[in-house]
């Protein structure tokens, strides 16, 4: 097949980040004939992790990558989410699709590590990976980008793409501090694993008080479960970010109850060696590129886990960015086309997290009572209606066909 790629002067691409957007971008750029290097600060592709969803337009991306069968086998198949009140009494249960707008039998729910490994495996012998390293400095002189890595290595690339997450190092180096682009959504959360002492299988259970939730999420009965503790806080707890003890103490102070599994979850959090503490937030930027550097995934447009769409939008965005680079000789035109196509989709998915409260963490007593009444309704009609609106958003972008670039 004839290749119709950009001129060789824009063929060497450095991708920062090897989570989801980065390897997806690397896969398509390699397929289109680019020379790709991926740098990742971790020592290897990260395994484990909580489940993430691939739905709507994103499903078409993994299908075009030939990953549908593998990811279908890795599907964790959550079957119900049970809600309990402050006293630990069961309120009722919903199927996940009633909350997420997903489509049973079509949407994929996989461990984050399984997706990362599926994306990495076809690349490891084709693309250069620099693990345990990161970009220290970038110098875009208009003709190329000169990069010094933390390891001391100096390299020159035609383009650099930051796919390094919510707290992107690439974004900081090129666009400045995170604060102007960061939108805090009012929630703080802690995630960790613990033994499955709850008899759960392919399900989640959620305890609520207004503005607070404690949850356990299970895969197979013999696997550890994921514990989550989340709460509303007016200001981000910046003082706790570099202090794991302060993180544990802060979370504990918000959950004094001796009800349900709350004490067990707090004990597990105190002992966890895999505690993940962060705030629920989004990234909003006026532009996703500057010169020869562009951003992808959460670095450009983090939707937050409340939206349930961060990974899906990252997959779609990486596919589009690679396709536009492959079909435009000029990188500035490619970056502009990428943004024109993706921004409406990204912003619509971001709005899923800011549309007023969530089913999992109602913010007021009135909202919690209304949520519980909805769950007790056997038809859960209003939940299904809202889910249908979400489903439209998940598929609001028709995936372009860049076949001519191959």
Sine and cosine of phi, psi and omega as CSV:
sin_phi,cos_phi,sin_psi,cos_psi,sin_omega,cos_omega
0.00,0.00,0.66,-0.75,-0.04,-1.00
-0.97,0.25,0.72,-0.69,0.04,-1.00
-1.00,-0.02,0.74,-0.67,0.04,-1.00
-0.84,-0.54,0.92,0.39,-0.09,-1.00
-1.00,-0.10,0.14,-0.99,0.11,-0.99
-0.87,0.50,0.25,-0.97,0.03,-1.00
-0.89,0.46,0.42,-0.91,-0.07,-1.00
-0.84,0.55,-0.35,0.94,-0.02,-1.00
-0.93,0.38,-0.21,0.98,0.02,-1.00
-0.83,-0.55,0.67,0.74,-0.09,-1.00
-0.96,-0.29,-0.37,0.93,-0.05,-1.00
-1.00,-0.03,0.91,-0.42,-0.11,-0.99
-0.84,-0.55,0.77,-0.64,0.15,-0.99
-0.99,-0.17,0.81,-0.59,0.07,-1.00
-0.94,-0.34,0.83,-0.56,0.03,-1.00
-0.99,-0.14,0.90,-0.45,0.01,-1.00
0.90,-0.44,0.79,-0.61,-0.04,-1.00
-0.83,-0.55,0.66,0.75,0.02,-1.00
-1.00,-0.06,-1.00,0.09,-0.03,-1.00
-0.83,-0.56,-0.86,0.51,-0.01,-1.00
-0.87,0.48,-0.66,0.75,-0.07,-1.00
-0.87,0.49,-0.83,0.56,0.02,-1.00
-0.90,0.44,-0.56,0.83,0.05,-1.00
-0.89,0.45,-0.72,0.70,0.05,-1.00
-0.88,0.48,-0.70,0.72,-0.01,-1.00
-0.88,0.47,-0.64,0.77,0.00,-1.00
-0.86,0.51,-0.76,0.65,-0.08,-1.00
-0.96,0.29,-0.62,0.79,0.04,-1.00
-0.89,0.45,-0.68,0.74,0.05,-1.00
-0.88,0.47,-0.66,0.75,0.00,-1.00
-0.90,0.45,-0.52,0.85,0.00,-1.00
-1.00,0.03,0.08,1.00,0.12,-0.99
1.00,-0.10,0.17,0.99,0.05,-1.00
-0.98,0.21,0.37,-0.93,0.14,-0.99
-1.00,-0.09,0.91,-0.41,-0.19,-0.98
-0.90,-0.43,0.71,-0.70,0.17,-0.99
-0.85,-0.53,0.72,-0.69,0.05,-1.00
-0.91,-0.42,0.81,-0.59,0.08,-1.00
-0.94,-0.33,0.68,-0.73,-0.07,-1.00
-0.64,-0.77,0.79,-0.61,-0.07,-1.00
-0.94,0.34,-0.44,0.90,0.06,-1.00
-0.96,0.29,0.30,-0.96,-0.05,-1.00
-0.98,0.21,-0.25,0.97,-0.01,-1.00
-0.28,-0.96,0.16,-0.99,0.13,-0.99
-0.87,0.50,0.74,-0.68,-0.13,-0.99
-0.98,0.19,0.76,-0.65,0.02,-1.00
-1.00,-0.08,-0.14,-0.99,0.07,-1.00
0.89,0.45,-0.49,-0.87,0.07,-1.00
1.00,-0.08,0.33,-0.94,-0.01,-1.00
-0.95,0.31,0.27,-0.96,-0.05,-1.00
-0.97,0.26,0.56,-0.83,0.08,-1.00
-0.79,-0.61,0.36,-0.93,-0.09,-1.00
-0.96,-0.29,0.60,-0.80,0.12,-0.99
-0.83,-0.55,0.93,-0.36,-0.13,-0.99
-0.57,-0.82,0.24,-0.97,0.06,-1.00
0.88,0.47,-0.71,-0.71,-0.05,-1.00
-0.85,0.52,-0.54,0.84,-0.04,-1.00
-0.90,0.44,-0.49,0.87,0.02,-1.00
-0.89,0.45,-0.58,0.81,0.04,-1.00
-0.92,0.40,-0.52,0.85,0.01,-1.00
-0.91,0.42,-0.77,0.64,-0.03,-1.00
-0.93,0.36,-0.45,0.89,0.08,-1.00
-0.91,0.42,-0.72,0.70,0.00,-1.00
-0.93,0.38,-0.33,0.94,0.06,-1.00
-1.00,0.02,-0.03,1.00,0.00,-1.00
0.97,0.25,0.37,0.93,-0.09,-1.00
-0.97,-0.23,0.00,1.00,-0.13,-0.99
-0.87,0.48,-0.69,0.72,-0.03,-1.00
-0.90,0.44,-0.73,0.68,-0.02,-1.00
-0.89,0.46,-0.69,0.72,-0.02,-1.00
-0.95,0.31,-0.51,0.86,0.08,-1.00
-0.90,0.43,-0.61,0.79,0.05,-1.00
-0.92,0.39,-0.49,0.87,-0.01,-1.00
-1.00,0.05,-0.07,1.00,-0.02,-1.00
-0.82,0.57,0.79,-0.62,-0.08,-1.00
-1.00,0.01,-0.24,0.97,0.20,-0.98
0.84,0.54,0.88,0.48,0.13,-0.99
-0.93,0.36,0.77,-0.63,-0.15,-0.99
-0.96,-0.27,-0.42,0.91,0.03,-1.00
-0.33,-0.94,0.39,-0.92,0.09,-1.00
-0.81,-0.59,0.89,-0.45,-0.04,-1.00
-0.99,-0.15,0.69,-0.73,0.02,-1.00
-0.94,-0.35,0.68,-0.73,0.04,-1.00
-0.83,-0.56,0.43,-0.90,-0.03,-1.00
-1.00,0.02,-0.08,-1.00,-0.10,-1.00
-0.86,0.50,-0.47,0.88,0.00,-1.00
-1.00,0.06,-0.05,1.00,-0.01,-1.00
1.00,0.00,0.14,0.99,0.01,-1.00
-1.00,0.08,0.63,-0.78,-0.03,-1.00
-0.93,0.38,0.77,-0.64,0.08,-1.00
-1.00,0.01,-0.70,0.71,-0.03,-1.00
0.30,-0.96,-0.09,-1.00,-0.05,-1.00
-0.66,-0.76,0.46,-0.89,0.09,-1.00
-0.79,-0.61,0.46,-0.89,0.22,-0.97
-0.97,0.23,0.56,-0.83,-0.05,-1.00
-0.80,0.60,-0.61,0.79,-0.06,-1.00
-0.89,0.46,-0.45,0.90,0.02,-1.00
-0.93,0.36,-0.39,0.92,0.00,-1.00
-0.99,-0.11,-0.66,0.75,-0.18,-0.98
-1.00,0.00,-0.36,0.93,-0.13,-0.99
0.99,0.14,0.17,0.99,0.04,-1.00
-0.95,0.32,0.12,-0.99,0.00,-1.00
-0.86,-0.50,0.92,-0.39,-0.01,-1.00
-0.84,0.54,0.71,-0.71,0.01,-1.00
1.00,0.05,-0.23,0.97,0.02,-1.00
-0.91,-0.42,-0.75,0.66,-0.05,-1.00
-0.93,0.37,0.51,-0.86,0.04,-1.00
-0.94,-0.33,0.67,-0.74,0.09,-1.00
-0.79,-0.61,0.92,-0.39,-0.10,-1.00
-0.73,-0.68,0.42,-0.91,0.13,-0.99
-0.88,0.48,0.61,-0.79,-0.03,-1.00
-0.83,0.56,-0.65,0.76,0.00,-1.00
-0.91,0.42,-0.57,0.82,0.03,-1.00
-0.92,0.40,-0.63,0.78,0.05,-1.00
-0.93,0.38,-0.71,0.70,-0.01,-1.00
-0.86,0.51,-0.66,0.75,-0.01,-1.00
-0.93,0.36,-0.63,0.78,0.02,-1.00
-0.90,0.44,-0.58,0.81,0.02,-1.00
-0.96,0.27,-0.57,0.82,-0.08,-1.00
-0.98,0.21,-0.62,0.78,-0.14,-0.99
-0.81,0.59,-0.74,0.67,-0.01,-1.00
-0.95,0.32,-0.16,0.99,-0.06,-1.00
-0.99,-0.17,-0.39,0.92,-0.27,-0.96
-0.88,0.48,-0.45,0.90,0.03,-1.00
-0.98,-0.19,0.05,1.00,-0.06,-1.00
-0.90,-0.45,-0.48,0.88,-0.11,-0.99
-0.86,-0.51,0.61,-0.80,0.04,-1.00
-0.97,0.24,0.83,-0.56,0.08,-1.00
-0.93,-0.37,0.75,-0.66,0.09,-1.00
-0.92,-0.39,1.00,-0.07,0.00,-1.00
-1.00,0.08,0.32,-0.95,0.04,-1.00
0.85,0.53,0.63,0.78,-0.01,-1.00
-0.50,-0.87,0.22,-0.97,-0.03,-1.00
-0.38,-0.93,0.29,-0.96,0.03,-1.00
-0.97,0.23,0.81,-0.58,0.06,-1.00
-1.00,-0.05,-0.73,0.69,0.02,-1.00
-0.62,-0.78,0.49,-0.87,0.07,-1.00
-0.80,-0.60,0.71,-0.71,0.09,-1.00
-0.75,-0.66,0.97,-0.22,0.03,-1.00
-1.00,-0.06,0.96,-0.28,-0.05,-1.00
-1.00,-0.09,0.17,0.99,0.00,-1.00
1.00,-0.08,-0.49,0.87,0.01,-1.00
-0.98,-0.21,-0.44,0.90,-0.02,-1.00
-0.27,-0.96,0.14,-0.99,0.05,-1.00
-0.90,-0.45,0.86,-0.51,-0.01,-1.00
-0.99,-0.13,0.84,-0.54,-0.15,-0.99
-0.88,-0.48,0.75,-0.67,0.21,-0.98
-0.94,-0.35,0.79,-0.61,0.00,-1.00
-1.00,-0.02,0.30,-0.95,0.04,-1.00
-0.84,0.54,-0.51,0.86,0.00,-1.00
-0.94,0.33,-0.18,0.98,-0.03,-1.00
0.99,-0.15,-0.18,0.98,0.01,-1.00
-0.92,0.40,0.64,-0.77,0.06,-1.00
-0.91,-0.41,0.77,-0.64,0.01,-1.00
-0.62,-0.78,0.36,-0.93,0.06,-1.00
-0.86,-0.51,0.71,-0.71,0.00,-1.00
-0.75,-0.66,0.36,-0.93,0.09,-1.00
-0.98,0.20,-0.59,0.80,-0.02,-1.00
-0.63,-0.78,0.48,-0.88,0.13,-0.99
-0.79,-0.61,0.75,-0.66,0.04,-1.00
-0.88,-0.47,0.84,-0.54,0.06,-1.00
-1.00,0.02,0.95,-0.32,0.07,-1.00
-0.86,-0.51,0.68,0.73,-0.18,-0.98
-0.94,-0.33,0.55,0.83,0.29,-0.96
1.00,0.06,-0.03,-1.00,-0.06,-1.00
-0.80,0.61,-0.70,0.72,-0.03,-1.00
-0.98,-0.19,0.77,0.63,-0.16,-0.99
-0.83,0.56,0.81,-0.58,0.11,-0.99
-0.94,0.34,-0.63,0.78,0.01,-1.00
-0.88,0.47,-0.69,0.72,0.02,-1.00
-0.87,0.49,-0.68,0.73,0.00,-1.00
-0.88,0.48,-0.69,0.73,-0.04,-1.00
-0.91,0.41,-0.56,0.83,-0.12,-0.99
-0.98,-0.18,-0.64,0.77,-0.11,-0.99
-0.96,-0.28,-0.16,0.99,0.01,-1.00
0.98,-0.17,-0.14,-0.99,-0.09,-1.00
-0.83,0.55,0.41,-0.91,-0.07,-1.00
-0.93,0.36,-0.51,0.86,-0.20,-0.98
-0.77,0.64,-0.70,0.72,-0.02,-1.00
-0.90,0.43,-0.38,0.93,-0.08,-1.00
-0.98,-0.22,-0.15,0.99,-0.13,-0.99
-1.00,-0.02,0.78,-0.62,0.04,-1.00
-0.86,-0.51,0.96,-0.28,-0.02,-1.00
-0.97,0.26,0.77,-0.64,-0.05,-1.00
-0.99,-0.15,0.14,0.99,0.17,-0.99
1.00,-0.07,-0.06,1.00,-0.03,-1.00
-0.93,-0.36,0.59,-0.80,0.15,-0.99
-0.89,-0.45,0.60,-0.80,0.01,-1.00
-0.61,-0.79,0.42,-0.91,0.11,-0.99
-0.76,-0.65,0.74,-0.68,0.04,-1.00
-0.82,-0.58,0.53,-0.85,-0.07,-1.00
-0.21,-0.98,0.21,-0.98,0.06,-1.00
-0.93,-0.36,0.38,-0.92,0.03,-1.00
-0.40,-0.92,0.31,-0.95,0.00,-1.00
-0.88,0.48,0.53,-0.85,0.01,-1.00
-0.99,0.16,1.00,0.04,0.03,-1.00
-0.98,-0.19,0.25,0.97,-0.17,-0.99
-0.93,-0.37,-0.05,1.00,-0.01,-1.00
0.94,0.34,0.46,0.89,-0.04,-1.00
-1.00,-0.09,0.54,-0.84,0.05,-1.00
-0.53,-0.85,0.86,-0.50,0.02,-1.00
0.81,0.59,0.70,0.72,-0.05,-1.00
-0.38,-0.92,0.20,-0.98,0.08,-1.00
-0.77,-0.64,0.42,-0.91,0.10,-1.00
-0.73,-0.68,0.69,-0.73,-0.12,-0.99
-0.77,-0.64,0.81,-0.59,0.08,-1.00
-0.98,-0.21,0.64,-0.77,-0.06,-1.00
-0.72,-0.70,0.59,-0.81,0.42,-0.91
-0.77,-0.64,0.32,-0.95,-0.04,-1.00
-0.80,0.60,0.81,-0.59,0.05,-1.00
0.97,0.25,0.12,0.99,-0.01,-1.00
-0.63,-0.78,0.54,-0.84,0.05,-1.00
-0.53,-0.85,0.60,-0.80,0.17,-0.99
-0.83,-0.55,0.71,-0.71,-0.11,-0.99
-0.59,-0.81,0.48,-0.88,0.17,-0.99
-0.80,-0.60,0.63,-0.78,-0.11,-0.99
-0.74,-0.68,0.83,-0.56,-0.09,-1.00
-0.89,-0.45,0.48,-0.88,0.19,-0.98
-0.97,-0.23,-0.93,-0.36,0.09,-1.00
-0.96,0.26,0.48,-0.88,-0.04,-1.00
-0.85,0.52,-0.47,0.88,-0.05,-1.00
-1.00,0.01,-0.13,0.99,0.01,-1.00
-1.00,0.10,0.44,-0.90,0.17,-0.99
-0.86,0.50,0.42,-0.91,0.08,-1.00
-0.98,-0.19,0.37,-0.93,0.10,-0.99
-1.00,-0.10,0.78,-0.62,0.10,-1.00
-0.98,-0.21,0.61,-0.79,0.03,-1.00
-0.72,-0.70,0.67,-0.74,0.13,-0.99
-0.77,-0.64,0.83,-0.56,-0.04,-1.00
-0.66,-0.75,0.53,-0.85,-0.05,-1.00
-0.44,-0.90,0.39,-0.92,0.08,-1.00
-0.99,0.16,0.62,-0.78,0.08,-1.00
-0.50,-0.86,0.74,-0.67,-0.10,-0.99
-0.87,0.50,-0.63,0.77,-0.05,-1.00
-0.84,-0.54,0.53,-0.85,0.03,-1.00
-0.90,0.43,0.63,-0.77,-0.01,-1.00
-0.99,0.11,0.90,0.43,-0.07,-1.00
-0.84,0.55,-0.51,0.86,-0.07,-1.00
-0.92,0.40,-0.31,0.95,-0.05,-1.00
-1.00,-0.10,-0.17,0.99,-0.18,-0.98
-0.89,0.46,-0.54,0.84,-0.04,-1.00
-0.98,-0.22,0.19,0.98,-0.10,-1.00
-0.74,-0.68,1.00,-0.10,-0.03,-1.00
-0.84,0.55,-0.56,0.83,0.03,-1.00
-0.92,0.39,-0.66,0.75,0.03,-1.00
-0.90,0.43,-0.58,0.81,0.06,-1.00
-0.88,0.47,-0.75,0.66,-0.01,-1.00
-0.89,0.46,-0.67,0.74,0.00,-1.00
-0.92,0.40,-0.64,0.77,0.00,-1.00
-0.89,0.45,-0.76,0.65,-0.01,-1.00
-0.87,0.49,-0.70,0.71,-0.02,-1.00
-0.86,0.51,-0.61,0.79,-0.04,-1.00
-0.91,0.42,-0.36,0.93,-0.01,-1.00
-1.00,-0.01,-0.07,1.00,-0.06,-1.00
-0.74,-0.67,0.95,0.31,-0.01,-1.00
-0.98,0.20,-0.18,0.98,-0.12,-0.99
-0.90,0.44,0.54,-0.84,0.11,-0.99
-0.96,-0.28,0.55,0.84,-0.08,-1.00
-0.96,-0.28,0.34,-0.94,0.10,-1.00
0.74,0.67,-0.67,-0.74,-0.01,-1.00
-0.99,-0.13,0.24,0.97,-0.08,-1.00
-0.85,0.53,-0.75,0.66,0.02,-1.00
-0.87,0.49,-0.62,0.78,0.00,-1.00
-0.91,0.42,-0.63,0.77,0.02,-1.00
-0.92,0.40,-0.65,0.76,0.03,-1.00
-0.90,0.45,-0.66,0.75,0.02,-1.00
-0.89,0.45,-0.68,0.73,0.01,-1.00
-0.90,0.43,-0.63,0.78,0.03,-1.00
-0.89,0.46,-0.66,0.75,0.00,-1.00
-0.88,0.47,-0.53,0.85,-0.09,-1.00
-0.99,-0.11,-0.18,0.98,-0.15,-0.99
-0.91,0.41,0.65,-0.76,0.12,-0.99
-0.98,-0.18,0.10,0.99,0.00,-1.00
-0.81,-0.59,0.49,0.87,-0.02,-1.00
-0.87,0.49,0.77,-0.64,0.09,-1.00
-0.88,-0.48,0.92,-0.39,-0.08,-1.00
-0.88,-0.47,0.76,-0.64,0.02,-1.00
-0.30,-0.95,0.03,-1.00,0.09,-1.00
-0.95,-0.30,0.40,-0.92,0.04,-1.00
-1.00,0.02,0.89,-0.46,-0.11,-0.99
-0.43,-0.90,0.17,-0.98,0.01,-1.00
-0.78,-0.62,0.27,-0.96,0.11,-0.99
-0.90,-0.43,0.81,-0.59,0.06,-1.00
-0.81,-0.58,0.88,-0.47,-0.04,-1.00
-0.81,-0.58,0.58,-0.82,0.04,-1.00
-0.94,0.35,-0.46,0.89,0.08,-1.00
-0.51,-0.86,0.46,-0.89,-0.04,-1.00
-0.97,-0.26,0.14,0.99,0.00,-1.00
-0.60,-0.80,0.42,-0.91,0.08,-1.00
-0.50,-0.86,0.91,-0.41,-0.03,-1.00
0.88,0.48,-0.85,-0.53,-0.03,-1.00
-0.99,-0.14,0.27,0.96,-0.01,-1.00
-0.86,-0.50,0.72,-0.69,0.07,-1.00
-0.72,-0.69,0.27,-0.96,0.00,-1.00
-0.89,-0.45,0.49,-0.87,0.02,-1.00
-0.64,-0.77,0.36,-0.93,0.04,-1.00
0.91,0.43,-0.52,-0.85,-0.06,-1.00
-0.86,0.50,-0.46,0.89,0.02,-1.00
-0.86,0.51,-0.55,0.84,-0.03,-1.00
-1.00,-0.08,-0.64,0.77,-0.23,-0.97
-0.46,-0.89,0.74,0.68,0.00,-1.00
-0.77,0.64,0.77,-0.64,-0.03,-1.00
-1.00,-0.10,-0.28,0.96,-0.09,-1.00
0.99,0.15,0.46,-0.89,-0.05,-1.00
-0.94,0.33,-0.28,0.96,0.07,-1.00
-0.89,0.46,-0.54,0.84,0.01,-1.00
-0.95,0.32,-0.43,0.90,-0.07,-1.00
0.95,0.33,0.20,0.98,-0.17,-0.99
-0.83,-0.57,0.10,1.00,-0.07,-1.00
-0.84,0.54,-0.74,0.67,-0.04,-1.00
-0.94,0.35,-0.62,0.78,0.00,-1.00
-0.90,0.43,-0.70,0.72,0.01,-1.00
-0.92,0.39,-0.57,0.82,0.05,-1.00
-0.89,0.45,-0.68,0.73,0.03,-1.00
-0.88,0.47,-0.72,0.69,-0.03,-1.00
-0.91,0.42,-0.71,0.71,-0.03,-1.00
-0.89,0.45,-0.65,0.76,0.01,-1.00
-0.90,0.43,-0.66,0.75,0.03,-1.00
-0.88,0.48,-0.70,0.71,-0.04,-1.00
-0.94,0.35,-0.67,0.74,0.00,-1.00
-0.87,0.50,-0.71,0.70,0.02,-1.00
-0.89,0.45,-0.68,0.73,-0.01,-1.00
-0.90,0.44,-0.64,0.77,0.01,-1.00
-0.94,0.35,-0.61,0.79,0.06,-1.00
-0.90,0.43,-0.55,0.83,-0.02,-1.00
-0.97,0.25,-0.35,0.94,-0.09,-1.00
-0.92,-0.38,0.09,1.00,0.09,-1.00
-0.82,-0.57,0.78,-0.63,0.03,-1.00
-0.94,0.34,-0.47,0.88,-0.04,-1.00
-0.97,-0.24,0.80,-0.59,-0.07,-1.00
-0.91,0.40,-0.51,0.86,0.00,-1.00
-0.92,0.39,-0.61,0.79,0.07,-1.00
-0.92,0.38,-0.62,0.79,0.01,-1.00
-0.90,0.43,-0.71,0.70,0.01,-1.00
-0.88,0.47,-0.64,0.77,0.01,-1.00
-0.91,0.41,-0.66,0.75,0.01,-1.00
-0.92,0.40,-0.65,0.76,0.07,-1.00
-0.83,0.55,-0.72,0.69,-0.04,-1.00
-0.94,0.35,-0.64,0.77,0.03,-1.00
-0.87,0.49,-0.67,0.75,-0.03,-1.00
-0.95,0.30,-0.67,0.74,-0.19,-0.98
-1.00,-0.02,-0.54,0.84,-0.15,-0.99
-0.83,0.55,-0.72,0.69,0.01,-1.00
-0.86,0.51,-0.63,0.78,0.02,-1.00
-0.92,0.39,-0.71,0.70,0.01,-1.00
-0.89,0.46,-0.69,0.72,-0.04,-1.00
-0.94,0.35,-0.58,0.81,0.05,-1.00
-0.91,0.42,-0.61,0.79,0.04,-1.00
-0.96,0.27,-0.55,0.84,0.11,-0.99
-0.87,0.49,-0.60,0.80,-0.04,-1.00
-0.91,0.42,-0.34,0.94,0.06,-1.00
-0.87,0.48,-0.47,0.88,-0.05,-1.00
-1.00,-0.01,-0.15,0.99,-0.10,-0.99
-0.84,-0.54,0.32,0.95,-0.08,-1.00
-1.00,0.03,0.26,0.97,0.08,-1.00
0.98,-0.21,1.00,0.03,0.09,-1.00
0.95,0.30,0.19,-0.98,0.05,-1.00
-0.70,-0.72,0.35,-0.94,0.05,-1.00
-0.92,0.40,-0.57,0.82,-0.08,-1.00
-0.98,0.20,-0.58,0.82,-0.06,-1.00
-0.74,-0.67,0.96,0.30,0.10,-1.00
-0.87,0.50,0.64,-0.77,-0.17,-0.98
-1.00,0.00,-0.34,0.94,-0.03,-1.00
-0.79,-0.62,0.25,-0.97,0.04,-1.00
-0.87,0.48,-0.64,0.77,0.00,-1.00
-0.90,0.44,-0.69,0.73,0.00,-1.00
-0.92,0.40,-0.60,0.80,0.02,-1.00
-0.92,0.38,-0.69,0.73,0.04,-1.00
-0.88,0.47,-0.64,0.77,0.01,-1.00
-0.92,0.40,-0.64,0.76,0.04,-1.00
-0.88,0.47,-0.71,0.71,-0.02,-1.00
-0.90,0.43,-0.61,0.79,0.05,-1.00
-0.90,0.44,-0.63,0.78,0.02,-1.00
-0.90,0.45,-0.69,0.73,-0.03,-1.00
-0.92,0.40,-0.56,0.83,-0.01,-1.00
-0.95,0.31,-0.30,0.96,0.04,-1.00
-0.96,0.30,0.88,-0.48,-0.07,-1.00
-0.84,0.55,-0.54,0.84,-0.01,-1.00
-1.00,0.06,-0.35,0.94,-0.05,-1.00
0.69,0.73,0.74,0.67,-0.17,-0.99
-0.86,0.51,-0.67,0.74,-0.05,-1.00
-0.93,0.37,-0.57,0.82,0.04,-1.00
-0.90,0.43,-0.67,0.74,-0.01,-1.00
-0.91,0.42,-0.63,0.78,0.01,-1.00
-0.89,0.46,-0.71,0.70,0.02,-1.00
-0.90,0.44,-0.61,0.79,0.01,-1.00
-0.89,0.46,-0.61,0.79,0.01,-1.00
-0.90,0.45,-0.60,0.80,0.05,-1.00
-0.91,0.42,-0.63,0.77,0.04,-1.00
-0.90,0.44,-0.64,0.77,-0.04,-1.00
-0.87,0.50,-0.64,0.76,0.05,-1.00
-0.87,0.49,-0.62,0.78,0.00,-1.00
-0.92,0.39,-0.64,0.77,-0.02,-1.00
-0.86,0.51,-0.49,0.87,-0.08,-1.00
-0.91,-0.42,0.40,0.92,-0.13,-0.99
-0.95,0.30,-0.19,0.98,0.03,-1.00
-0.90,-0.43,0.79,-0.62,0.10,-0.99
-1.00,0.07,0.83,-0.55,-0.13,-0.99
-0.91,0.41,0.83,-0.56,0.05,-1.00
-0.91,0.41,0.38,-0.93,0.06,-1.00
-0.95,-0.31,0.92,-0.39,0.01,-1.00
-0.97,-0.24,0.47,0.88,-0.09,-1.00
-0.83,0.56,-0.53,0.85,-0.01,-1.00
-0.90,0.43,-0.26,0.96,-0.02,-1.00
-0.99,0.13,-0.20,0.98,-0.08,-1.00
-1.00,0.05,0.00,0.00,0.00,0.00
